[in-house]
Amino acid sequence: MKQKVFMLAVVLLAILVTALPALADAPAEGTVIEGHSVPGGVTLGDTRTQVEAKWGEPYLCKDIIHFDGRRGNDGICEYEADGLNRVEARYHAADGTWQAQGTPDDVLYEVWWPESTSGWVTTAGVNTTMALNNPQAVIEAYPDAQVKYNGDFIYEIRDSSGISIFRNWNIYGGFVTVSMAIGKGIPVQEQWIGYSTVADIDLTVVKIKRNRQITAQVLVHDFQDQPAEGAAVSARWLLPDGSQKSVQGVTSGSGTATFELAGRLDRGDYYLFIDDLQLADHIWDYTRGLRSASITVK
């Protein structure tokens, strides 16, 4: 009797599993409709839930930092494509703002795919293989596209239908790589913004008769990792007695802002914390570089 019950349970489980919709990777081949959809039935404007119902759970998600500094939570998600490649979906919030919330109702606004996903072909007959080997043919397929050159090298093709092609020259390997994307037409040009960092905080202490002087040299780098002049630095001293002192400074031509504490300073540990960094056309990337330093007065 127990064996019959067990067999019945196995049969019912098999029927249930068969009846459930199977979640699959994004397909390796199919038609891309410019500005509208990609293989696997994923359409721009789909919610995160709808995308995952068609492509399955993402391989990974990460925040996206937009050019104006806004951060989208889980704004970029990668999905397996037929177990061979990964394609990238980009989301914004359901209310239309760029900052994705990492919620099921976030909305898909772009899909990117790599060179290896050559089986994705647009309605104009363009795939990554053509974009790699014959960019002129791509331009002929999209005669009204905006084309960007570096000398004779074509590095970007964007068409108002909602297709974009990016060609990158690898200076170390001496070869070209390609990626493609669909979005809702040519995006509004966002202001270009780089990222600044606090590259170094040098603390020194000297004794002058009965007094002591602590000097902090805060070095700021721009997006090219070069000393940045004119950066406004807001910092905060933490003193041994637990009190704090806020200070502000602007970096010189050498990229440094100087802060000093002087007088009959107590013995103990002194900390300098960087609270804010403002540099024209830059956003402070506080995830890199330094945010604090300390020194001991004896």
C-alpha positions as CSV (number, residue, x, y, z in Angstrom):
1,M,0.0,0.0,0.0
2,K,2.8,2.4,0.9
3,Q,4.5,1.7,-2.4
4,K,1.3,2.6,-4.3
5,V,1.0,5.8,-2.4
6,F,4.6,6.6,-3.1
7,M,4.2,5.9,-6.8
8,L,1.1,8.1,-7.0
9,A,2.9,11.0,-5.3
10,V,5.8,10.7,-7.9
11,V,3.3,10.7,-10.8
12,L,1.5,13.7,-9.4
13,L,4.8,15.5,-8.8
14,A,5.9,14.8,-12.4
15,I,2.5,16.1,-13.7
16,L,2.9,19.3,-11.6
17,V,6.5,19.9,-12.8
18,T,5.4,19.4,-16.4
19,A,2.6,21.9,-16.0
20,L,4.8,24.6,-14.5
21,P,6.2,27.1,-17.1
22,A,9.9,26.6,-17.6
23,L,12.2,29.5,-17.0
24,A,14.9,29.5,-19.7
25,D,17.9,31.6,-20.6
26,A,17.6,34.3,-23.2
27,P,17.9,32.6,-26.6
28,A,21.2,32.7,-28.5
29,E,19.4,33.6,-31.7
30,G,16.5,35.7,-32.8
31,T,15.3,39.0,-34.2
32,V,16.0,42.4,-32.6
33,I,13.3,45.0,-33.3
34,E,15.0,48.3,-33.1
35,G,13.8,50.4,-30.1
36,H,11.2,47.7,-29.2
37,S,12.3,44.1,-28.3
38,V,14.9,41.4,-28.3
39,P,14.8,37.6,-28.6
40,G,13.0,35.8,-25.9
41,G,10.0,38.1,-26.0
42,V,11.6,40.8,-23.8
43,T,10.2,44.2,-24.7
44,L,11.4,47.7,-23.6
45,G,8.9,48.8,-21.0
46,D,8.6,45.4,-19.4
47,T,8.8,45.3,-15.6
48,R,11.6,43.5,-13.9
49,T,9.1,40.7,-13.0
50,Q,8.1,40.3,-16.7
51,V,11.7,40.1,-17.8
52,E,12.5,37.4,-15.2
53,A,9.4,35.5,-16.2
54,K,10.9,35.2,-19.7
55,W,14.6,35.0,-19.0
56,G,14.8,33.6,-15.5
57,E,16.6,34.9,-12.5
58,P,19.6,37.2,-13.3
59,Y,23.1,36.0,-13.0
60,L,24.0,39.1,-11.1
61,C,22.7,42.7,-10.6
62,K,24.6,45.8,-9.7
63,D,23.9,49.5,-9.1
64,I,24.2,51.9,-12.0
65,I,25.6,55.4,-11.5
66,H,24.2,57.8,-14.1
67,F,26.2,60.7,-15.6
68,D,24.5,63.2,-13.3
69,G,25.4,61.2,-10.2
70,R,22.1,59.5,-9.5
71,R,22.4,55.8,-8.5
72,G,20.0,53.1,-9.6
73,N,19.7,50.2,-7.2
74,D,20.2,47.0,-9.1
75,G,19.9,49.1,-12.2
76,I,22.0,46.7,-14.3
77,C,21.3,43.0,-14.4
78,E,23.0,40.3,-16.4
79,Y,21.1,37.3,-17.8
80,E,22.4,34.1,-19.3
81,A,21.9,33.8,-23.0
82,D,21.6,30.1,-24.0
83,G,24.2,29.3,-21.4
84,L,26.9,30.8,-23.6
85,N,26.8,34.5,-23.1
86,R,25.3,37.1,-20.8
87,V,23.1,40.0,-22.0
88,E,22.5,43.1,-19.9
89,A,19.2,44.7,-19.0
90,R,19.0,48.2,-17.6
91,Y,16.1,49.4,-15.5
92,H,14.7,52.7,-14.2
93,A,12.1,53.3,-11.5
94,A,8.4,52.7,-12.3
95,D,7.7,56.4,-11.9
96,G,10.0,57.2,-14.8
97,T,13.0,58.5,-12.8
98,W,16.4,57.0,-13.6
99,Q,17.0,55.7,-10.1
100,A,15.9,52.0,-10.2
101,Q,14.7,50.9,-6.8
102,G,15.6,47.2,-7.1
103,T,11.9,46.3,-7.0
104,P,9.8,44.0,-9.2
105,D,8.1,47.0,-10.9
106,D,11.3,48.6,-12.1
107,V,11.0,49.2,-15.9
108,L,13.4,48.0,-18.6
109,Y,14.7,50.8,-20.7
110,E,17.8,49.3,-22.4
111,V,19.2,45.9,-23.4
112,W,22.9,45.4,-24.3
113,W,24.5,42.3,-25.7
114,P,28.2,41.4,-26.4
115,E,30.0,40.6,-29.6
116,S,29.6,36.8,-28.9
117,T,25.8,37.1,-29.2
118,S,26.1,37.3,-33.0
119,G,22.8,35.4,-33.4
120,W,20.8,38.4,-32.4
121,V,20.1,40.2,-35.8
122,T,18.2,43.4,-36.2
123,T,15.3,43.8,-38.7
124,A,17.9,45.7,-40.9
125,G,20.1,42.6,-41.0
126,V,22.8,43.9,-38.6
127,N,24.5,41.8,-36.0
128,T,27.7,42.1,-34.0
129,T,29.8,40.2,-36.7
130,M,28.8,42.8,-39.3
131,A,29.5,45.6,-36.8
132,L,32.9,44.2,-36.1
133,N,34.0,43.5,-39.7
134,N,32.1,45.9,-41.8
135,P,30.9,49.0,-40.0
136,Q,30.3,50.7,-43.4
137,A,27.6,48.1,-44.1
138,V,26.0,49.1,-40.8
139,I,25.9,52.7,-41.8
140,E,24.3,51.7,-45.1
141,A,21.7,49.7,-43.2
142,Y,21.0,52.8,-41.0
143,P,21.7,55.8,-43.4
144,D,20.3,58.4,-41.0
145,A,22.4,57.2,-38.0
146,Q,24.7,59.4,-36.0
147,V,28.2,58.2,-36.6
148,K,31.3,59.1,-34.5
149,Y,34.8,58.8,-35.7
150,N,38.3,58.8,-34.1
151,G,40.3,59.6,-37.2
152,D,39.2,57.0,-39.6
153,F,38.0,54.6,-36.9
154,I,34.3,54.3,-36.4
155,Y,33.6,53.9,-32.7
156,E,29.9,54.6,-32.3
157,I,26.7,54.3,-34.5
158,R,23.4,55.4,-33.1
159,D,20.1,55.4,-35.0
160,S,16.9,57.1,-34.0
161,S,15.1,53.8,-34.5
162,G,16.6,52.8,-31.2
163,I,19.7,50.8,-32.1
164,S,23.2,51.6,-31.0
165,I,26.5,50.0,-32.0
166,F,29.7,50.5,-30.0
167,R,33.2,49.6,-31.4
168,N,36.2,49.8,-29.0
169,W,39.8,49.6,-30.0
170,N,41.9,47.6,-27.4
171,I,45.2,49.5,-27.4
172,Y,46.9,46.7,-25.5
173,G,45.7,43.8,-27.6
174,G,45.5,45.7,-30.9
175,F,42.0,44.4,-31.7
176,V,38.4,45.7,-31.9
177,T,35.6,44.6,-29.7
178,V,31.9,45.3,-30.3
179,S,28.7,45.6,-28.4
180,M,25.1,46.5,-29.4
181,A,22.1,47.9,-27.5
182,I,18.5,48.9,-28.0
183,G,16.8,51.7,-26.3
184,K,13.9,54.1,-26.9
185,G,15.6,56.1,-29.7
186,I,18.7,58.3,-29.3
187,P,18.8,59.2,-25.6
188,V,18.9,62.8,-24.4
189,Q,22.5,63.7,-24.0
190,E,23.4,63.8,-20.3
191,Q,26.0,66.1,-19.1
192,W,29.4,64.3,-18.9
193,I,30.7,64.0,-15.4
194,G,33.8,62.3,-14.2
195,Y,34.8,60.9,-10.8
196,S,37.1,62.5,-8.3
197,T,38.9,60.8,-5.4
198,V,40.9,61.6,-2.3
199,A,44.2,60.1,-3.3
200,D,46.1,60.8,-0.1
201,I,45.8,62.3,3.3
202,D,49.2,63.2,4.8
203,L,49.2,64.1,8.5
204,T,52.2,65.5,10.3
205,V,52.7,66.9,13.8
206,V,55.4,69.3,15.0
207,K,56.2,70.7,18.5
208,I,56.7,74.4,18.7
209,K,57.8,75.3,22.2
210,R,54.8,74.3,24.4
211,N,52.5,74.1,21.5
212,R,51.9,71.4,18.9
213,Q,50.7,71.8,15.3
214,I,49.0,69.1,13.2
215,T,49.0,69.7,9.5
216,A,46.8,67.7,7.1
217,Q,47.5,67.7,3.3
218,V,44.5,66.3,1.4
219,L,45.4,65.3,-2.2
220,V,42.5,65.2,-4.6
221,H,42.7,63.5,-8.0
222,D,40.4,64.1,-11.0
223,F,39.0,61.4,-13.4
224,Q,42.4,61.1,-15.0
225,D,44.1,60.4,-11.7
226,Q,45.8,63.8,-11.9
227,P,46.0,66.4,-9.1
228,A,42.8,68.5,-9.3
229,E,42.9,72.2,-8.7
230,G,39.9,74.1,-7.3
231,A,38.2,71.2,-5.5
232,A,36.2,72.2,-2.4
233,V,37.0,69.8,0.5
234,S,34.8,69.6,3.6
235,A,36.4,67.8,6.4
236,R,36.1,67.2,10.2
237,W,38.6,66.8,13.0
238,L,37.8,64.4,15.8
239,L,39.8,65.3,18.9
240,P,40.9,63.1,21.8
241,D,38.2,64.4,24.1
242,G,35.5,63.4,21.6
243,S,34.7,66.9,20.3
244,Q,34.7,67.7,16.6
245,K,35.8,70.6,14.5
246,S,34.5,71.1,10.9
247,V,36.9,72.7,8.3
248,Q,36.7,73.6,4.7
249,G,39.4,74.2,2.1
250,V,40.1,74.4,-1.6
251,T,42.8,72.5,-3.4
252,S,45.8,74.4,-4.9
253,G,47.5,73.9,-8.2
254,S,49.2,70.8,-6.7
255,G,45.8,69.3,-5.9
256,T,46.1,69.6,-2.2
257,A,44.0,71.3,0.5
258,T,45.7,72.1,3.8
259,F,44.1,71.9,7.3
260,E,45.8,72.8,10.5
261,L,45.2,72.4,14.2
262,A,47.5,74.4,16.5
263,G,47.9,75.3,20.1
264,R,48.2,73.4,23.4
265,L,46.8,70.2,21.9
266,D,46.0,67.3,24.2
267,R,47.9,64.1,23.9
268,G,46.0,61.3,22.1
269,D,44.7,60.3,18.7
270,Y,43.5,62.9,16.2
271,Y,41.4,61.9,13.2
272,L,40.5,63.8,10.0
273,F,37.4,62.6,8.2
274,I,36.5,63.8,4.7
275,D,32.8,64.6,4.6
276,D,32.4,66.0,1.1
277,L,34.3,66.8,-2.1
278,Q,33.1,69.1,-4.8
279,L,34.9,69.5,-8.1
280,A,33.4,71.0,-11.3
281,D,32.1,68.3,-13.7
282,H,33.0,65.6,-11.2
283,I,31.3,63.4,-8.7
284,W,33.2,62.3,-5.6
285,D,33.7,58.5,-5.8
286,Y,33.9,57.8,-2.0
287,T,34.1,54.1,-2.7
288,R,37.7,54.6,-3.9
289,G,40.5,56.5,-2.4
290,L,40.7,57.6,1.3
291,R,38.0,59.0,3.6
292,S,40.0,59.4,6.8
293,A,43.4,59.4,8.5
294,S,44.7,59.6,12.0
295,I,47.8,60.6,13.9
296,T,48.9,60.4,17.6
297,V,50.1,63.3,19.6
298,K,52.5,62.3,22.4
